[in-house]
C-alpha cells in the first residue's frame, strides 16, 4: 500500500499533569524534514520526537506542534528567584538606554520567560511520558490518513496509466494502415510532380523513411514502464522516487513518438500521451 505525503492528524491526552495535544501537518518534500514547536518546559522531548518521526515516516515536510495545558488544580507557581532577578536587571538596563521609548514590562511576560517558573523536577519524567503517549496516537492517525490518501492517488494513477496503455496499443494497431497510407501519399505526390523515378529506388527510399518513423520500440517500452508502475503500486511502501523516475522515462518515450510522427493521428496520440503522463506526474509528487 502506498502513502501520500499530504495529511493532518491531531491527538490529545488528559492525565494528572494536564492535557497534551499534538498536531501533525505533512506535505510533500523530497526528503524527511521536521519542524518542531514544543513548550519550553518540554524541549527535552525533541530528540525522542525526531527519532520517532524518522521511524514512522519516510519522506515529507512535517510540522509537529505540542500544546500543554496544566491541570486546573495545579499547585502554586514556584518562582526561580535568581532567574527573575537577572531578567529584571536586564530589563532595567534596557530601559536606561530606551528612556521614554521603553514599554512597561508586563508580569505575565515575565512569567512566560523561560526559567522564571521552576519546573517540578520530580514530575518531569512523568510529564514527558504522558506527552509521548499522545504523540504515538498522533503518528498512527497521520499514517492512516496518508494511507487513505495514497489509495486515492493510486486509483487516479492507475486510471491514467490505463489510458496511456490504451492509447499506445491503439497507435500500434493502427501503424500498418498509417504506414500504408503514408507510402501511398508519397507516391501520389511524386506522380503529381511528373518526374520519372525508378521504382526500385523509390521503394528503397520509402523503406528508409519508414524505418526512421518506426515507433514500435517506443510503444513496447511504454508498455513495459506501465507494467512497472503497476507493480510499484501493488508493492507499496516508499515508491515515490521510483515512480517519479518512471514518469521521466515515459515522457522521453512520448517525446520520441511525437518526433517520429509520420501522420497527424500519431502526432495527436503523442500529445494525448504527454497529457496523461503529466497528470500522473502531478499525483506522484505527493507519494511517499
C-alpha positions, -999 to +999 in steps of 0.1 A: +000+000+000+013+034-009+011+065+012+006+102+004+028+128+020-001+152+025-020+147+057-031+161+090-035+145+124-044+156+160-043+136+192-050+147+228-044+130+261-055+142+295-039+130+327-028+141+362-003+165+346-028+182+323-039+180+287-014+173+259-024+180+223-002+171+193-009+184+158+010+170+128+009+185+094+026+168+065+032+180+029+053+166+000+090+170+001+120+153-014+133+142+019+121+140+055+122+175+070+109+181+105+098+214+121+091+212+159+072+236+181+073+224+218+066+242+251+098+254+267+093+230+296+092+201+272+121+210+249+139+179+262+115+158+242+128+170+208+154+142+203+128+115+210+102+132+188+127+133+159+137+097+164+100+086+164+092+106+133+122+091+115+110+056+123+074+062+113+078+083+082+099+081+051+095+114+033+076+147+037+079+181+053+062+176+087+053+203+112+049+189+147+033+211+174+026+203+211+003+223+233+002+216+270-025+228+294-016+222+331-044+208+353-068+234+368-058+224+403-021+227+397+000+238+427+010+274+431+038+286+408+074+283+421+093+313+411+130+310+403+143+340+422+178+341+406+164+339+371+137+365+379+163+389+394+186+385+363+156+392+340+145+423+359+181+437+360+184+432+322+151+449+316+161+479+338+194+482+318+175+482+285+150+508+299+180+531+307+190+530+270+155+534+256+144+561+280+108+573+273+105+549+245+106+519+268+074+499+271+063+487+306+072+451+315+041+430+320+041+405+349+026+379+325+055+385+301+079+379+330+062+346+339+064+334+303+101+340+302+120+306+301+134+297+335+114+322+356+090+294+368+107+264+382+096+231+368+087+202+391+119+182+386+105+151+402+075+150+378+093+159+346+098+122+335+061+115+342+050+147+322+072+137+293+059+101+293+023+114+292+032+137+263+047+109+243+017+087+248-005+110+227+023+115+202+022+078+193-015+082+187-010+112+165+015+094+143-008+065+140-036+088+128-012+106+104-001+074+088-036+061+085-046+094+068-016+092+045-025+056+035-061+066+027-050+095+006-024+071-010-052+048-021-070+076-038-038+087-055-031+051-066-066+049-082-060+081-101-026+070-113-040+036-124-068+053-143-043+074-163-018+045-167-046+025-183-053+055-206-016+056-216-015+019-224-048+020-243-035+049-264-002+032-271-019+000-281-042+019-304-013+035-321+004+001-325-027-014-340-031+015-365+005+017-375+004-007-405-026+012-420-010+046-412+023+035-428+005+022-460-015+055-463+017+075-458+035+055-486+006+059-509+005+097-503+042+100-511+037+081-544+008+104-553+029+135-547+058+121-568+034+112-596+019+147-595+053+162-600+057+143-633+093+134-625+104+099-636+116+079-606+130+043-607+106+020-588+134+002-570+150+035-559+116+049-548+109+017-528+143+019-511+138+055-501+103+047-487+117+018-467+144+040-452+119+068-443+096+042-428+124+029-406+131+064-393+094+068-384+092+033-368+079+037-332+074+000-323+103+000-298+090+032-281+055+017-278+069-015-264+089+004-238+058+024-228+040-009-221+070-021-200+070+012-180+033+009-174+037-026-161+065-014-137+042+014-125+015-010-117+040-033-099+052-004-078+016+005-068+009-031-059+041-035-039+035-003-019+059+013+005+082+043-003+079+041-041+076+078-049+111+082-062+109+051-084+075+063-098+090+097-105+118+081-124+093+061-145+075+093-153+107+107-168+112+075-189+076+076-201+079+113-210+110+105-230+092+078-250+062+100-257+085+128-269+102+103-293+069+091-306+060+127-313+093+135-331+089+104-353+053+110-362+046+105-399+009+112-396-014+136-378-031+108-359+003+098-343+010+134-335-023+138-317-018+105-299+017+116-287+001+148-273-025+127-255+003+105-241+021+136-227-011+150-211-018+117-193+019+113-182+019+149-168-013+142-149+003+111-134+035+130-126+014+156-106-002+129-085+031+111-079+047+142-065+026+136-034+035+099-029+060+090-002 
